[in-house]
Amino acid sequence: MIPLVPQSGIGIEFRNGNFHAIYCKRFWKGLREMDRLEIPEYQTRSAAECGKIYREFLRRNGLKAPWTVVALPRSHVLLRMVRFPRAMEKELGSAVEYQLDTLHPFEEGSVVHDHSIWNLGAQANQTLPGESSAATDPLGIQVLVAIAQRQYIEAQADWFRQAEIPVSQFSPTTTLLLGYLAAAISTRISSGGSYFLAHATEEGIELISCAAEMGFVSRGIPLSPDTAPEDGEILHLLSRELDWACSAMRLNPEDRPQVQWCGRAILPSPASGSGNLPFQILPLAGDVSDGERIVGMAAAFAAVHRRSPLSLNLLPEINRSYESRLSSVPTYALAALVVLLAVVMGLRGSVQDWTYSRYLEKQRQALLPEIQELEKLQQANQETMAHLTTLSTSRRSGAFPLDLLEELTRTLPADAWLQQLQYEGSTVTLSGTAASASAVLQAVSTSNYLEAAQFTAALNRTPEGKEVFRIGARLRVPNP
């Protein structure tokens, strides 16, 4: 299975007196080295100084406490292979505890240990939780047990604690290499062959042999760091240990085994191509050919693949530190939720107003045809009322001018000549000529239809000697 979220981890090793850390990430295309750190001659520095440099390395990569695996030298760890009946698979922990004192020469209670089922062929592709790791050996279950003195483990843990460097796992170099090369080893032994790996360090050469149903054999060739061995001596020691491993694993001694070489390049160059040797030296090929830093890469691989084959952990659980990047997700999610709620509460009034206005507009649009029809009816009613008012006014006022004209004809002096009569609303204006304008004004004042009669213009005389008058009066509305 391919992880949906890239997994990260750090591998730490101590090599040639230096502190090395490799930060890797696991993507869908495989393992990728992201950064590395080297602290030269770390033993001459204080733990606090080393920790300060390491924490800066973490900050540079945006890390706090990723899963970190420390590679322990093979010389400080005992590896034992134990076989148990298949019926004890669910009680392997208790079974290993029961036999633990027979697997080491130290005092009782002075060691720490961890175990893993040895079935490299089945475990090669098993790196994720939830997958079965049971062996398929018909003879029983082979269990690899790693043992280290508690004093040594506590001393290493104390140094990391003083340096404030968070670590999660202590694993022996041998099992880290086996887990890192599990795919190649599985391919080799699943076809019925054997796999030999020689790992060279400043302390010596470790020869690791694996074969189907035979577990593995680990042999060490110590080397003096002060005196470099001769080329012939290295080949002789390697050939002797290889013969012993072939004998222990019941392999045909006449076969010329192929030994994969990794680590320091201390082997003489002609040796790998020499056909006179009883074995053949081949360099590691592909992405795992990492030279001396292969242990650091193997530790980083184990940190990323936490359920990788033979993932042993000798660090007491109380001393393990790990904080996943995903552990902050709930906090970030809660903070985002609080911010979202604050924004929602701030926008609540505006949203409600907008929603209500939309609702009102929707209702108005639904009632718009009826409203328009009502407005048309109301306008028609207003026009009808205006017509009726006009007709009523005309009807009431239409009789007044006729009656008024009749009265004026009857009451005005005989010599008066009415030239113009203007009737606007309740105002009546009379214009004309007469021998005496005062007689005309007196006749208008006594009218039953007019009141407040008065001259509205100065009197003039015509050439014939008559007076020109202009009289204004107000129409008197009769009682109904």
C-alpha positions as CSV (number, residue, x, y, z in Angstrom):
1,M,0.0,0.0,0.0
2,I,1.1,3.6,-0.8
3,P,0.7,6.1,2.1
4,L,-1.6,9.0,1.3
5,V,0.5,11.3,3.5
6,P,4.3,11.4,3.2
7,Q,5.9,9.8,6.2
8,S,9.2,11.1,7.6
9,G,11.8,9.9,10.0
10,I,15.5,10.4,11.0
11,G,18.3,7.9,11.3
12,I,21.2,8.5,13.6
13,E,24.6,6.7,13.6
14,F,28.0,7.2,15.2
15,R,30.7,6.6,12.6
16,N,34.4,7.4,12.7
17,G,33.9,9.4,15.8
18,N,31.3,11.7,14.2
19,F,27.6,12.1,14.8
20,H,25.5,11.6,11.6
21,A,21.8,12.2,11.1
22,I,19.8,11.6,7.9
23,Y,16.3,13.0,7.4
24,C,14.2,11.0,4.9
25,K,10.7,11.1,3.6
26,R,8.7,8.3,2.1
27,F,6.7,9.2,-1.0
28,W,4.7,7.1,-3.3
29,K,7.8,6.7,-5.5
30,G,10.0,5.5,-2.6
31,L,12.4,6.8,0.0
32,R,14.0,10.2,-0.5
33,E,16.7,11.8,1.5
34,M,15.7,15.4,2.4
35,D,18.7,16.6,4.5
36,R,21.6,15.4,6.6
37,L,23.7,16.5,9.5
38,E,27.2,15.8,10.6
39,I,28.8,16.8,13.9
40,P,32.5,16.1,13.7
41,E,34.2,14.7,16.8
42,Y,31.0,14.9,18.8
43,Q,32.7,13.3,21.8
44,T,34.9,16.4,22.2
45,R,31.8,18.6,22.5
46,S,29.3,18.8,25.3
47,A,25.9,17.1,25.0
48,A,24.2,20.5,25.2
49,E,26.3,21.8,22.3
50,C,25.5,18.7,20.1
51,G,21.8,19.1,21.1
52,K,21.7,22.7,20.0
53,I,23.2,21.9,16.6
54,Y,20.7,19.0,16.2
55,R,17.7,21.1,17.2
56,E,18.7,23.7,14.6
57,F,18.7,20.9,12.1
58,L,15.1,20.0,13.2
59,R,14.0,23.6,12.9
60,R,15.5,23.9,9.5
61,N,13.3,21.1,8.3
62,G,10.2,22.1,10.1
63,L,10.4,19.1,12.5
64,K,9.9,18.9,16.3
65,A,10.1,15.3,17.4
66,P,9.9,12.9,14.4
67,W,10.4,9.1,14.8
68,T,14.1,8.8,15.2
69,V,16.1,5.5,15.1
70,V,19.6,5.3,16.5
71,A,21.9,2.6,15.1
72,L,23.7,0.6,17.9
73,P,27.1,-0.9,17.0
74,R,26.9,-4.7,16.5
75,S,29.6,-5.2,19.1
76,H,27.3,-4.0,21.9
77,V,24.3,-6.2,21.0
78,L,23.8,-9.9,21.1
79,L,21.6,-11.5,18.5
80,R,20.2,-14.9,19.1
81,M,17.9,-17.1,17.0
82,V,15.3,-19.2,18.9
83,R,12.7,-21.6,17.5
84,F,9.3,-22.0,19.1
85,P,6.3,-24.2,18.3
86,R,3.7,-22.6,16.1
87,A,1.1,-22.9,18.9
88,M,3.1,-20.3,21.0
89,E,2.8,-17.6,18.3
90,K,0.4,-15.5,20.5
91,E,2.6,-15.9,23.6
92,L,6.0,-15.2,22.1
93,G,6.7,-12.4,24.5
94,S,6.3,-14.7,27.5
95,A,8.2,-17.5,25.9
96,V,11.2,-15.2,25.1
97,E,11.1,-13.9,28.7
98,Y,11.2,-17.4,30.0
99,Q,14.3,-18.4,28.0
100,L,16.0,-15.0,28.2
101,D,18.6,-15.8,30.9
102,T,19.8,-18.8,28.8
103,L,20.6,-16.5,25.9
104,H,23.2,-14.2,27.4
105,P,26.1,-14.4,29.9
106,F,25.2,-11.3,31.9
107,E,23.5,-11.1,35.4
108,E,19.8,-11.6,35.7
109,G,17.9,-8.4,35.2
110,S,20.8,-6.5,33.8
111,V,19.8,-6.6,30.1
112,V,17.1,-5.2,27.8
113,H,15.8,-7.1,24.9
114,D,13.3,-7.1,22.0
115,H,12.3,-9.8,19.6
116,S,10.8,-10.2,16.1
117,I,9.6,-13.2,14.1
118,W,12.2,-14.2,11.5
119,N,10.6,-14.7,8.2
120,L,12.3,-12.3,5.9
121,G,10.8,-13.7,2.8
122,A,7.3,-13.0,4.0
123,Q,8.2,-9.8,5.7
124,A,10.0,-8.2,2.8
125,N,7.0,-6.4,1.5
126,Q,5.2,-6.0,4.9
127,T,5.9,-2.5,6.1
128,L,2.4,-1.3,7.1
129,P,0.3,-2.0,10.2
130,G,-2.4,-4.5,10.1
131,E,-0.6,-7.1,8.0
132,S,0.2,-10.5,9.5
133,S,3.8,-11.3,10.2
134,A,3.4,-15.0,11.1
135,A,6.1,-17.3,9.8
136,T,5.3,-20.1,7.4
137,D,8.1,-22.4,8.5
138,P,6.5,-25.8,8.9
139,L,9.0,-26.7,11.7
140,G,7.9,-23.8,13.9
141,I,8.5,-20.1,14.4
142,Q,12.0,-18.7,14.2
143,V,12.4,-15.7,16.5
144,L,15.3,-13.2,16.4
145,V,16.1,-11.8,19.9
146,A,18.3,-8.8,20.4
147,I,19.9,-8.3,23.8
148,A,22.0,-5.5,25.2
149,Q,23.3,-4.6,28.6
150,R,20.9,-2.2,30.4
151,Q,23.8,-0.1,31.6
152,Y,25.0,0.6,28.0
153,I,21.4,1.4,26.8
154,E,20.8,3.8,29.8
155,A,24.1,5.5,29.2
156,Q,23.2,6.1,25.5
157,A,19.7,7.3,26.5
158,D,21.2,9.6,29.2
159,W,23.4,11.3,26.6
160,F,20.5,12.0,24.3
161,R,18.4,13.2,27.2
162,Q,21.2,15.6,28.3
163,A,21.5,16.8,24.7
164,E,17.7,17.2,24.6
165,I,17.6,15.2,21.4
166,P,14.3,13.3,21.0
167,V,14.8,9.6,20.0
168,S,12.3,6.9,19.5
169,Q,14.2,3.7,18.8
170,F,17.5,1.9,19.5
171,S,18.2,-0.8,17.0
172,P,21.3,-2.9,16.2
173,T,23.1,-2.2,13.0
174,T,22.6,-5.8,11.8
175,T,18.8,-5.8,11.9
176,L,18.7,-2.4,10.4
177,L,20.7,-3.6,7.4
178,L,18.6,-6.7,7.1
179,G,15.4,-4.6,7.1
180,Y,16.9,-2.1,4.6
181,L,18.0,-4.9,2.2
182,A,14.9,-7.1,2.9
183,A,13.7,-6.9,-0.7
184,A,17.0,-8.1,-2.2
185,I,17.4,-10.8,0.5
186,S,13.9,-12.0,0.1
187,T,14.3,-12.3,-3.7
188,R,17.5,-14.3,-3.2
189,I,16.4,-16.7,-0.5
190,S,12.9,-17.3,-1.9
191,S,14.5,-18.8,-4.9
192,G,16.4,-21.3,-2.7
193,G,19.7,-19.4,-2.7
194,S,21.7,-17.8,0.1
195,Y,22.6,-14.2,0.8
196,F,25.9,-13.0,2.2
197,L,26.5,-9.4,3.2
198,A,29.8,-8.0,4.5
199,H,29.6,-4.7,6.3
200,A,32.9,-2.9,7.0
201,T,33.4,-0.3,9.7
202,E,36.3,1.2,11.6
203,E,35.8,-1.5,14.2
204,G,35.8,-4.4,11.9
205,I,33.9,-6.4,9.3
206,E,30.6,-8.1,10.0
207,L,29.6,-11.0,7.8
208,I,25.9,-11.7,7.7
209,S,24.6,-14.9,6.1
210,C,20.9,-15.7,5.3
211,A,19.4,-18.9,3.9
212,A,15.9,-20.3,3.6
213,E,14.7,-22.1,6.7
214,M,18.1,-21.6,8.3
215,G,17.7,-18.1,9.7
216,F,20.9,-16.1,9.7
217,V,24.4,-16.2,11.0
218,S,26.4,-13.2,12.0
219,R,30.2,-13.3,12.3
220,G,32.5,-10.5,13.3
221,I,36.1,-9.8,12.1
222,P,37.6,-7.3,14.5
223,L,40.1,-4.9,13.1
224,S,42.6,-2.6,14.9
225,P,41.8,1.1,14.3
226,D,45.5,1.9,14.8
227,T,47.1,-0.6,12.5
228,A,45.7,-1.3,9.0
229,P,45.7,-5.0,8.2
230,E,47.4,-6.3,5.1
231,D,45.3,-7.1,2.1
232,G,46.0,-10.8,2.3
233,E,45.1,-10.9,5.9
234,I,41.6,-9.4,5.3
235,L,40.9,-11.9,2.5
236,H,42.1,-14.8,4.7
237,L,40.0,-13.8,7.6
238,L,36.9,-13.2,5.4
239,S,37.4,-16.6,3.7
240,R,37.7,-18.3,7.1
241,E,34.5,-16.7,8.5
242,L,32.7,-17.4,5.2
243,D,33.6,-21.1,5.5
244,W,32.3,-21.2,9.0
245,A,29.0,-19.5,8.0
246,C,28.5,-21.9,5.1
247,S,29.1,-24.9,7.5
248,A,26.7,-23.5,10.1
249,M,24.0,-23.0,7.4
250,R,24.7,-26.4,5.8
251,L,25.6,-24.9,2.4
252,N,27.6,-26.7,-0.2
253,P,31.3,-25.7,0.5
254,E,32.2,-26.2,-3.2
255,D,29.9,-23.4,-4.3
256,R,31.5,-20.0,-4.8
257,P,29.2,-17.7,-2.8
258,Q,28.6,-14.1,-3.8
259,V,29.3,-11.6,-1.0
260,Q,27.6,-8.2,-1.2
261,W,30.0,-5.6,0.2
262,C,29.0,-2.3,1.9
263,G,30.5,0.2,4.3
264,R,34.1,1.2,4.2
265,A,36.1,0.4,1.1
266,I,39.0,-1.4,2.8
267,L,38.9,-4.5,0.6
268,P,41.8,-4.5,-2.0
269,S,40.5,-3.5,-5.4
270,P,41.8,-6.7,-7.3
271,A,39.9,-8.9,-4.8
272,S,36.4,-8.3,-6.2
273,G,37.4,-9.5,-9.7
274,S,39.8,-12.3,-8.7
275,G,38.7,-15.7,-9.8
276,N,41.2,-17.4,-7.5
277,L,39.2,-16.6,-4.3
278,P,36.7,-19.2,-3.0
279,F,34.1,-16.4,-2.9
280,Q,33.1,-13.5,-5.1
281,I,32.8,-9.9,-3.9
282,L,30.1,-7.7,-5.4
283,P,29.2,-4.1,-4.5
284,L,25.6,-3.3,-3.6
285,A,23.7,-2.2,-6.6
286,G,20.8,0.1,-7.1
287,D,19.4,2.7,-4.7
288,V,21.0,1.0,-1.6
289,S,24.6,1.5,-2.6
290,D,25.3,4.3,-0.1
291,G,28.9,3.6,0.9
292,E,29.8,4.2,4.5
293,R,26.5,6.0,5.2
294,I,24.4,2.9,4.5
295,V,23.7,2.4,8.2
296,G,22.3,5.9,8.5
297,M,20.1,5.3,5.5
298,A,19.0,1.9,7.0
299,A,18.1,3.7,10.3
300,A,16.2,6.4,8.4
301,F,14.4,3.6,6.4
302,A,13.4,1.9,9.7
303,A,12.2,5.3,11.1
304,V,10.0,5.8,8.0
305,H,8.8,2.1,7.8
306,R,8.1,1.6,11.5
307,R,6.8,-1.9,10.9
308,S,9.7,-2.9,8.6
309,P,11.1,-6.4,8.8
310,L,13.1,-7.0,12.0
311,S,12.3,-3.6,13.5
312,L,13.7,-4.2,17.0
313,N,13.6,-1.5,19.6
314,L,15.9,-1.7,22.7
315,L,15.1,1.7,24.0
316,P,12.8,1.5,27.1
317,E,9.4,2.9,26.3
318,I,9.6,5.5,29.0
319,N,12.5,7.1,27.1
320,R,10.9,7.2,23.7
321,S,10.0,10.5,22.2
322,Y,7.8,11.0,19.2
323,E,5.4,13.7,18.0
324,S,3.7,13.2,14.7
325,R,3.0,16.1,12.5
326,L,-0.6,15.0,12.4
327,S,-0.9,15.4,16.2
328,S,-1.4,19.1,15.7
329,V,-4.2,18.6,13.3
330,P,-7.0,18.6,16.0
331,T,-5.6,21.9,17.4
332,Y,-5.4,23.5,14.0
333,A,-8.9,22.2,13.2
334,L,-10.3,23.6,16.4
335,A,-8.6,27.0,15.9
336,A,-10.0,27.1,12.3
337,L,-13.4,26.2,13.7
338,V,-13.3,29.0,16.2
339,V,-12.2,31.5,13.6
340,L,-14.9,30.3,11.3
341,L,-17.6,30.6,14.0
342,A,-16.3,34.2,14.8
343,V,-16.6,35.1,11.1
344,V,-20.1,33.5,10.9
345,M,-21.3,35.4,14.0
346,G,-19.9,38.6,12.6
347,L,-21.7,38.1,9.3
348,R,-24.9,36.7,10.9
349,G,-26.8,40.0,10.9
350,S,-25.8,40.9,7.3
351,V,-26.6,37.4,6.1
352,Q,-30.0,37.5,7.9
353,D,-30.8,40.9,6.4
354,W,-29.8,39.7,3.0
355,T,-31.8,36.5,3.4
356,Y,-34.9,38.4,4.6
357,S,-34.6,40.9,1.8
358,R,-34.4,38.0,-0.7
359,Y,-37.5,36.5,0.9
360,L,-39.4,39.7,0.7
361,E,-38.3,40.3,-2.9
362,K,-39.4,36.8,-3.7
363,Q,-42.8,37.4,-2.1
364,R,-43.1,40.7,-3.9
365,Q,-42.3,39.1,-7.2
366,A,-45.0,36.5,-6.5
367,L,-47.6,39.2,-5.7
368,L,-46.4,41.6,-8.4
369,P,-49.1,40.6,-11.0
370,E,-51.9,41.1,-8.4
371,I,-50.3,44.4,-7.3
372,Q,-50.1,45.7,-10.9
373,E,-53.7,44.7,-11.5
374,L,-54.7,46.5,-8.3
375,E,-52.8,49.6,-9.3
376,K,-54.5,49.5,-12.7
377,L,-57.9,49.3,-11.0
378,Q,-57.0,52.1,-8.6
379,Q,-55.9,54.3,-11.4
380,A,-59.1,53.6,-13.4
381,N,-61.1,54.4,-10.3
382,Q,-59.2,57.7,-9.8
383,E,-59.8,58.6,-13.4
384,T,-63.6,57.7,-13.1
385,M,-63.8,59.8,-9.9
386,A,-62.2,62.7,-11.6
387,H,-64.6,62.5,-14.5
388,L,-67.5,62.2,-12.1
389,T,-66.3,65.2,-10.2
390,T,-65.9,67.2,-13.3
391,L,-69.4,66.2,-14.5
392,S,-70.9,67.0,-11.1
393,T,-69.2,70.4,-11.0
394,S,-70.3,71.2,-14.5
395,R,-73.8,70.1,-13.6
396,R,-74.0,72.3,-10.5
397,S,-72.3,75.3,-12.1
398,G,-74.0,74.9,-15.5
399,A,-77.3,76.5,-14.3
400,F,-75.7,79.5,-12.6
401,P,-74.5,81.2,-15.8
402,L,-77.9,80.9,-17.5
403,D,-79.7,82.2,-14.4
404,L,-77.1,84.9,-13.9
405,L,-77.4,86.1,-17.5
406,E,-81.1,86.2,-17.2
407,E,-80.9,88.2,-14.1
408,L,-78.3,90.6,-15.5
409,T,-80.4,91.1,-18.6
410,R,-83.3,92.0,-16.4
411,T,-81.6,94.2,-13.8
412,L,-78.9,96.0,-15.8
413,P,-79.7,99.5,-17.0
414,A,-81.1,99.7,-20.5
415,D,-78.2,101.8,-21.8
416,A,-75.6,99.2,-20.5
417,W,-73.9,97.0,-23.0
418,L,-72.3,93.9,-21.7
419,Q,-69.4,93.0,-24.0
420,Q,-67.7,90.2,-22.0
421,L,-68.5,87.8,-19.2
422,Q,-65.7,85.6,-17.8
423,Y,-66.6,82.7,-15.5
424,E,-63.7,80.8,-13.9
425,G,-64.6,78.7,-10.9
426,S,-66.3,81.0,-8.4
427,T,-65.1,84.3,-9.9
428,V,-67.1,86.3,-12.5
429,T,-65.8,89.2,-14.4
430,L,-68.1,91.6,-16.3
431,S,-66.8,94.0,-19.0
432,G,-68.8,96.5,-21.1
433,T,-70.0,100.1,-21.5
434,A,-72.8,102.1,-20.0
435,A,-73.9,105.7,-19.5
436,S,-73.3,105.2,-15.8
437,A,-70.9,102.5,-14.5
438,S,-72.1,103.1,-10.9
439,A,-75.6,102.1,-11.9
440,V,-74.2,98.9,-13.3
441,L,-72.2,98.2,-10.1
442,Q,-75.3,98.8,-8.0
443,A,-77.3,96.4,-10.1
444,V,-74.6,93.7,-9.8
445,S,-74.4,94.2,-6.1
446,T,-78.1,93.5,-5.7
447,S,-77.9,90.2,-7.6
448,N,-79.0,87.0,-6.0
449,Y,-76.0,85.1,-7.6
450,L,-73.1,87.5,-7.1
451,E,-71.5,89.1,-4.1
452,A,-68.6,91.3,-3.3
453,A,-68.9,93.2,-6.5
454,Q,-66.3,95.9,-7.2
455,F,-64.5,97.7,-10.0
456,T,-61.3,95.9,-11.0
457,A,-60.1,98.6,-13.4
458,A,-60.3,102.3,-13.8
459,L,-63.2,103.8,-15.6
460,N,-62.7,105.2,-19.1
461,R,-65.0,106.9,-21.6
462,T,-65.7,106.1,-25.1
463,P,-65.8,108.7,-27.9
464,E,-69.6,108.6,-27.6
465,G,-69.3,109.6,-23.9
466,K,-70.1,106.2,-22.3
467,E,-68.1,104.8,-19.4
468,V,-66.1,101.6,-19.9
469,F,-66.3,99.4,-16.8
470,R,-64.7,96.2,-15.5
471,I,-66.5,94.7,-12.5
472,G,-65.4,91.6,-10.6
473,A,-67.6,89.6,-8.3
474,R,-67.7,86.3,-6.5
475,L,-70.2,83.6,-7.3
476,R,-72.7,83.0,-4.5
477,V,-73.4,79.3,-4.2
478,P,-77.1,78.8,-3.5
479,N,-78.3,76.7,-0.6
480,P,-79.3,73.2,-1.7
